[in-house]
């Protein structure tokens, strides 16, 4: 019995002493441990992150393509850092000039400062665009098409963010985009904007369900009253008002839709908001009446009496 007691006591003492011994041993080489951890983390860290990591999945990029894009990203970061350092003083001076011009209500000075600020921002955007175009050159034509469709799908999702698209609906959006892109010039920003506007209209009309259209419309109305900080009860009232007043209205028609939105805006402001909320939300602006343009008549220059010659 005594022998068993001594054995248990010895084991207990070893258990207490073990952590301190391990700690001492661990302090002997902390740098190696940190370096090893960093090395392991570097191995696990993906070569591309963010949008380009998604590009790897969507376009099934090869290892060589990933390395090329990673090199371009490093060059891009280097150039942008150099640009910021080079123009740091200019940015600060222009911000100060804009602030003083606004305080003094000097429109000319503000216009001048803003023009210089926009020019600097344009140079920065040119660097970003240069590398964005370079990344796209790494892709094959098939990969470019896949990425283009994916970007269009993201744009649609942002536009209809309250409504969750099913996998089938996502494929419908991609197919609609391919058809529209085939007949639209989308190489310029204006062309791209026109193409997306057509896509939004088609998705809302042919892809979304009535329930999804309601979610999108109500979310749009709620956003217009973000300053009022609506309660859940008020949001429910807005939804009920929309469902009631949109009955019989062709919501796929833009003009009819905007007329209903403006009507609901006034209704919500006057009937659903309280007095304090109403002060934070401006009343709906009445559309300006455009005066008919008067065509200027071309007046002939007055001429003197014609001279007659006599023989």
C-alpha positions, 0 to 999 in steps of 0.5 A, spaced: 500 500 500 505 504 501 509 503 495 503 504 491 502 511 495 509 513 493 508 511 486 502 516 485 505 521 489 511 521 484 507 521 478 503 527 481 510 531 482 512 529 475 505 532 472 506 538 476 513 539 474 512 538 466 509 544 464 515 548 467 520 544 464 516 544 457 516 552 457 524 552 459 525 548 453 520 552 449 524 558 450 530 555 448 529 556 440 523 561 440 526 564 433 526 557 430 519 556 432 516 563 429 520 562 422 517 555 422 510 558 423 511 563 418 514 558 413 508 554 414 503 560 413 507 562 407 506 555 404 498 555 405 497 562 403 494 562 396 498 565 390 492 570 389 486 573 393 480 577 393 477 577 386 483 574 382 482 568 387 475 567 384 477 568 377 482 562 379 475 558 380 471 561 375 476 560 369 480 554 372 486 558 371 493 554 370 499 555 375 502 559 370 497 563 369 496 564 376 504 566 377 503 571 371 497 575 375 501 574 381 507 578 378 502 583 375 499 584 382 506 585 385 508 590 380 501 594 380 502 595 388 509 597 387 507 603 382 501 605 386 505 606 392 510 610 388 504 614 385 501 615 392 508 617 395 510 622 389 503 625 390 502 625 397 503 633 398 499 634 392 493 631 395 494 634 401 494 641 398 488 640 394 484 637 399 486 643 403 484 648 397 478 645 396 476 646 404 478 653 404 474 654 397 468 651 400 468 655 406 469 661 402 464 659 397 469 661 392 466 657 386 472 658 381 477 656 386 473 650 388 472 648 380 480 649 379 482 645 385 477 639 383 479 639 376 487 638 379 484 633 383 480 629 378 486 629 373 491 626 379 485 621 380 485 620 373 492 618 373 491 613 378 485 610 375 490 609 368 495 605 372 489 601 375 486 600 368 493 598 365 494 592 370 487 590 369 487 590 362 494 586 362 491 581 367 485 580 362 491 578 356 493 572 360 486 569 359 484 565 353 478 567 349 474 562 353 476 564 360 475 571 358 467 569 356 466 566 362 469 571 366 465 576 363 459 572 364 460 572 371 461 579 372 455 580 369 451 576 374 455 579 379 452 586 377 445 583 376 445 580 383 448 587 386 442 590 383 437 585 385 440 584 392 434 582 396 432 577 391 436 570 392 437 567 385 436 560 384 442 556 380 437 555 375 436 563 375 443 564 375 444 560 368 438 564 365 441 570 367 448 568 363 444 565 357 440 572 357 447 576 357 450 572 352 445 573 347 444 581 348 452 581 348 452 578 341 448 584 338 451 590 343 457 594 342 460 593 349 467 595 348 466 602 351 463 604 358 457 607 355 456 601 351 457 596 357 452 601 361 447 600 355 448 592 355 447 592 363 441 596 363 438 591 357 440 585 362 436 588 368 430 589 364 430 582 361 431 579 368 426 583 372 421 581 366 423 574 364 427 571 370 424 574 377 418 571 380 413 576 382 415 575 389 422 576 388 420 583 384 416 585 390 422 584 394 426 588 390 421 594 389 420 594 397 428 594 398 428 600 393 423 604 397 426 602 403 433 605 401 430 612 399 428 613 406 434 610 409 435 617 413 429 616 417 431 609 420 425 606 419 422 601 424 420 593 422 413 595 423 414 601 418 417 597 413 412 592 413 407 597 412 411 600 406 410 592 403 403 592 404 402 599 401 406 596 395 402 590 394 396 594 394 398 599 389 402 595 384 396 591 383 394 592 375 400 596 374 405 593 369 412 593 373 416 591 367 414 598 364 419 603 366 415 609 366 409 606 370 414 603 375 417 610 376 410 613 377 408 608 382 414 609 386 413 616 386 406 616 388 408 611 394 414 615 396 409 621 397 404 616 401 410 613 405 412 620 407 405 623 409 402 617 412 407 612 415 413 616 417 412 620 424 414 628 424 421 627 426 422 622 420 419 627 416 423 632 417 429 628 415 426 626 408 425 631 403 418 632 399 418 629 392 421 634 387 416 636 382 418 635 375 420 641 371 416 644 366 420 644 360 418 650 355 418 649 348 424 651 344 423 656 340 426 656 333 430 662 331 428 665 324 434 666 320 434 673 318 437 676 312 442 681 312 439 688 310 442 690 303 442 697 300 438 698 293 441 695 288 445 699 283 443 700 276 447 701 270 445 706 264 449 706 258 
